[in-house]
Amino acid sequence: MKNTKDPRLTAGEKARIAVLTARMCKREFAGEDVDRRDLERKMDRILDGARKREEREERQAGRGR
């Protein structure tokens, strides 16, 4: 089931998230002591940017009516 808070992602955003997810998995295999917080922050920034883009598009669509 889709989380309603998740924004629709562009193809570029999906690709960037896929790469970050793969890097996180690779770090997970390296051991428990390896830190992934930097990759998680990057993913959060991508999702925040997508949310802002969606809000901006919704506002612009409301003006066009």
PEKA-V406392 format. One record per residue. N is the residue number from 1. SS is DSSP state (H for helix, E for strand, - for the rest). Layout:
BEGIN
<<N;SS> <N;SS>>
END
This chain:
BEGIN
<<1;-> <2;-> <3;-> <4;-> <5;-> <6;-> <7;-> <8;-> <9;-> <10;-> <11;H> <12;H> <13;H> <14;H> <15;H> <16;H> <17;H> <18;H> <19;H> <20;H> <21;H> <22;H> <23;H> <24;H> <25;H> <26;H> <27;H> <28;H> <29;H> <30;H> <31;-> <32;-> <33;-> <34;-> <35;-> <36;-> <37;H> <38;H> <39;H> <40;H> <41;H> <42;H> <43;H> <44;H> <45;H> <46;H> <47;H> <48;H> <49;H> <50;H> <51;H> <52;H> <53;H> <54;H> <55;H> <56;H> <57;H> <58;H> <59;H> <60;H> <61;H> <62;H> <63;H> <64;-> <65;->>
END
